[in-house]
Amino acid sequence: MASFIVNDYILQEIDRLYRGKNLDKPVEVRGNIRQRKILYHLNDARLHLLHERAKVTKQLEYASVTVAGVLHDLKTPMALIAGYAECAQDGIGDKDYLQLIRDTVDKLQGIVDSVSVPQSFAARDDIDVKEFVSGRPYFYAEFNRYRELVEERGIKYVIGRLPGITEWFCRNSASVGMYVNKKLIDRVVQNIITNDLRYTPRGGMIRVIFSKGRQYFYIRVRDNGSGIKKADIPFIFDRGFRSDTRGSGNKGLGLYMSKDIIVRHGGDIQVKSKQGKGTEFTIKLPIVPLMK
């Protein structure tokens, strides 16, 4: 009779696992040797299902954040296009605004393409597609592309001098650079500058400062805007966090995505701020020596 009871229990557990019910509850191992062996295997199957469920949940969460992040990142290129079109209409300046609009549309397409790949969540692996860059042309150009957007808001924009690649020293190498995913780094720069613009008043200043260490390249972006509450600073990079003074008006994704991108590059982002005095974001990226 006991054997029949255990067999009924086995059938119940198989049905429970098949339906995916209460997977956190372990399968109780009992009965004779054969029955115990079956139940051991059922418990292994339960653990595998739990693992797969957790993996899918994480993938879905990342996909949700990625799509929301892309929607967030679309705002700045759209604002640039509107600004270029207005300048062209009013005849302000002597730039080729049509070409600037085309270039920005290409950038918009790149952002959209980052989530339209058919493989599930393949955008997560974009970090592996890196190119070697030297400091002066790449980072100056990255920040300089937002000059018009900043200055048309009546904000002074200062980009500090970046040492040339031949001036860098790292142990046994006289020339160093770094490997970056250009598309993702551009999203970080866009998010940081957009964030500073939101909280720096007309007549204020945004300053970009470059420096180097033995192992890292540092980018400091300072503004003299409204700053961040001291109590909010530990949470500023958390997903969905919104402060009364920083991050309101959006879903709190720009800085979260930026930190994620930089950390996956082997670097980090830190923030220092004083309410009413301004904020400084420091990005650090690992530099790579090229042996001669």
N, C-alpha and C positions, 0 to 999 in steps of 0.2 A: 504493500500500500504506500509506503514511504517513497518508493521508487516512482510510482505514478504521480505522487505529489510534486516531486522534483521535476519530472518531465513536464507537468503542467506549468510549473514555475519557469522552466526554460522557454516554453512556447510564449508565455506572457512577456518574458524579457525580450524575446525576438520581436514580438509585436510592438513593444514599447520603443525599441531602438529603430524599428522600421518607420514608425510614425514620428520619430525624433522627439519624443516626450521625455521631459525631466532627465535630460542627459547628464546632469550634475550628480544624480544619484548612482552610486556604484552598483554593479551587479554582484549580488551575494553568491559566493562560491560554496556549494554544499553538495551532498549526495555521494555516489560512488565515484571511482576513478574516472570513468568515461564521462559521467555527468559533470564532474568538476572541471575536466579538460574543456568541455563545451562551454561551460560558464566562464572559464578563464579567457577563452577566445572571444566570447561575447563582451567581456569587460574591455578587452583590447580594442574591439570594434567600437565600443562606446567612447573610449579615449581618443580614437582616431576621428570619430565624428565630432567630438568636442574641439579637437585641433582644427579640423576643416571649417567648422562653424566660426571659430575665432578668426581664422584667416580670411574668410569671406566677409565677416563683419568689418575687419580692418580695411580690406580692399574697398568695400562700399563706403566706409567713412572717408577714406582718402579720395575716392572718386568724387564724393560730395564736396569735399573741401577744394579739390582741384577745379571743379566746374565753377564753384562760387568764387575762387581765386581768379579764374580767367575773366569772369564777368567784372570783377573788381578791377583787373588790369586793363580792361578795354576802355575804361573811363578816360585815362590820360591821353592815349592816341586820338580818341574822339575829340577831346578838348583841343589838342594840337591842330587837328584838321580844321576845326571851327575857327581857330585863331588865324591859321594860314589863309583860309578863305576870306576872312574879314579883312586881313591886311591886303590881299590881292584886290579885293573889291574897292578898298579905300585908296589904293595906290601907295601904300606906305612901304618905304624901303625899296631896295633894288634886287631882292632875292628872287630866285626862280620858285615861286610859291607852288606852281603846278607840280614841279618835280618833288618838292618837299611833301606835298599831299600824296603823290604817288608812293614815295618812300614810306610814309606813315601808314598808308593802306597796306603795303607789303608787310609791315610790322604787325598790323591788325590780323592779317591772314596767318602769320606765323603763330600768334597767340591762339587763334581758333584751331589751327592744325595741331597744336599740342594736346588737344583732347579729342581729336577726331580720328585717331589711329584705330584700326579695327581690333588689334590685340587688347585683351582686357588689361586696363590700367598700365599700359606700356609707357605712358608718360612718366611714370615713376622712375624708369630706367634711363631717361634722357640725360641724367647726370653723368653717365658713362661716355657720352659723346662730347669729348673735350678737345679744345685746341690750345696749343701753346701760344701765349701772348707776351709781348714785352710791355712794360709799364706805360711809357710816355704816350705812344699813339693810341693805345686801347682805352685806358681809363680816363685820360683827358677827353677823348672823343665821347665816351659814354656819358660823362657829366655835362659836357659842353652842348650836347644835343638838346638839353632842356633850358638853355640860356634864355631863349625868347619867351618861353612859357613863364619863367621866373620874372624876367625884367618887365614883361607887360603887366604884371601885377604890382609894379612899383617897388619891387624888392631888389636890393643890391645883391649881385651874385658873384662871388669871388672863388675861383678855382686855383688853388695853390700850385706852385711849381712842383713837378714830379721829377725826381732824379732819373736821368737817362739810364737805360739798361746797362751801359758800360761802366756806370759809376757804382753799381751795386757790388757788394762783396759778400760771399757766403762760404766760409771755410776754405776749401781748396779751389774754389771757382771764382773767376773774376766777373762772370756774367751769369745772371739768373733771371728767370721769369716765372711764369706759373701756368698751369693748365686749368682752363675754365670752360664751362658750357656757356657760350656767349648769349644764347637766347635766355637762359635762366638768370644770368648775372644782370642782363638788361632789365629783367623784371624786378630784381632787387633794387637797382638804382632808381627805377621808376617809382617804386613804392616808397622809398626813403624820401626822394625829392617831393613827391606828391604829399606825403605826410607833413613835411616841413612847410610846404606852401599853404596847407590848410590852417596852420597855426602861427604863421608869421605875418604880422600886419604890414600894410603898405608903409614904406619907409624903413622897413626892417632889413635884415641881412641874412643870407645863407652863405656859409663859407665851407669849402671842401678842402681838406688838408691831407696830403699824402706823406707817408713816412715808411721806413723799412726797419726791420729788425734782422737778427741772424736767420730766423726761420719763417717769419711772417711779414707780409706786406699789409700796411694799415691804411684805412681810409676813414677819416673822421669828417662827419658832416654836422656842422653846428648851425643853429639858428638862434635868434634872440627873440623868439616868440613867447607864447603863453606858458610854455613848460608843462611838466607833468606833476601831478600830486605825488608826494613822497610815498604815500600808501599804495599808489597804483603802479609804481615802477617795477616791483617784482613780477607783476602780471602782464606787463605791456606786450609781451610776445606770446601770450596764451591765446589759443584759438577762441574766437568769439568775444574776447574781452573788449569792453568799451568803457572808456573813462569819461567823466564829465568834461575834462579839458583836452583829452587826446583820444581820438578814435571814434568819437560820436559822429553819427552821420554815415557810418559804414558798418559792415558786419564784423569788424575786428579780424579780418583775414590777411590784410596786406603784410603786416609785420610778422604774423605767424608764418606765412608762406616764405617770407624773406629769410627768416631765421632757419627754417627747414632747409632751404636751398644752400645757404652758406655752410651750415653744419655738414650737409652731405658733400660739400667741397672740402671738408676737413678743416673748416675755419669756425668762426663764431661772430655773433653780433652782441655788443653790449650797449647799454644806454646810461647816460648821466643827465640829470635834469634838475632844475630848481624852478618851482612854480613862479611865473612872472618874470623869469630871467632868461629862459631858453632851454634848449635841449641839444645834446650831442650824442649821435650814434657813431659807434666805432665798429667798423667791419674789419676783420682780419682774415687773410687768406694765406695758405702755405705757399712759400716760394720754392722753386725747384732749381738746384744748381746744375749747370751744364759744364761737365768736366772738359777741359781743353786738352 
